[in-house]
Amino acid sequence: MRERYLPDSGCVPLSHRQDPGGQAGAILLFDSATGRLYDVLYKDDLLGTNDWLPLTNDWPGDGGTMEFTAPAGATQRFYRVEVRLEE
């Protein structure tokens, strides 16, 4: 997985690791900031016309590393994290 960050794009760098026990899907990791809300989204096919689908909504940042365990079972899946200011 390649990390990409565009300043002011609303997206954040994302890294991953596999569940050491092998029971869950990928574990997604990203740095957070207080006062921000994060959404984890996914797509099964980047070339398709389907929209990104939400896995989480309005996840409040705490200034630390956020960790999200993706559901197991998908053979191929693409993820992105969007961020916005809390209102």
N, C-alpha and C positions, 0 to 999 in steps of 0.2 A: 504494500500500500504506500503510495507516494503522498507526502505531506505538501499541502499548498496553502498559502495564506495571502490573501489580497487585502491590504489595509482598507478599512471602512466598507468591506464587502458584506459584512454580516455573517461571514463564515470564519471558523477557527481551525487551526492546525489539529489534526487528529492522528493518534497513533493507536496501535492495537497489539494484543498478545493473545495467545490461545489459552483457554481454560486448562490449567495443569492437570485437572482430574479428567478432562475430556468429556464431561457431561454437558457443558453449556457451549454456546457458540463463541464467537470472538468476543474479547473484552476490549471495549473501546475506551480510550483515555484521552482527556483533553484538559488544558488549564482553564480555570474559570476566574471570574472577577466578581466581587460583591457588587450588587446593584444591577446585575445582568440576569437575563432569563435565557435558557438554552433549550433548543428543540433538537432531538436526534431524529433524522429522517433516513429512509432507505429506498432503494430501487433495485429490482431484480435484473433489469436490462437497461443499460445506459443508452442504447440506440433506439429503444422503444419510445412511444409518445406518451406513456403514462407519466403522471405527476409523481413527485417524491411523496412518499407516504410517511406519516408520523409514527414514531415509536414512543416518544415522550413529548410532552408539551409543558412549557412554562416551568422548567426545572431551574430553581434559583441557584446562582453561583455562590460559592462560599470563600473564594479566594484561593482555593486549593485545587488539586487535581480531581476532576470528576471521573467516575468510573461507571460505565454502563455495560452490562452483560447482554449481548445480543442473543435472541432466541436461537436455540439449536435447530438443526434440521434443514436449513437452506443450503443448497449446494453452491450457490453463488449469490452474493448480495453486495451492494454498494451502499456506503453510508456517508452522510454529511451531517454537520452540526451547524445550526444557525444560532446567532446570538442577537439580542436586542436589549435596550435599556428597560429597566422596570419602570412602570408608570406610577 
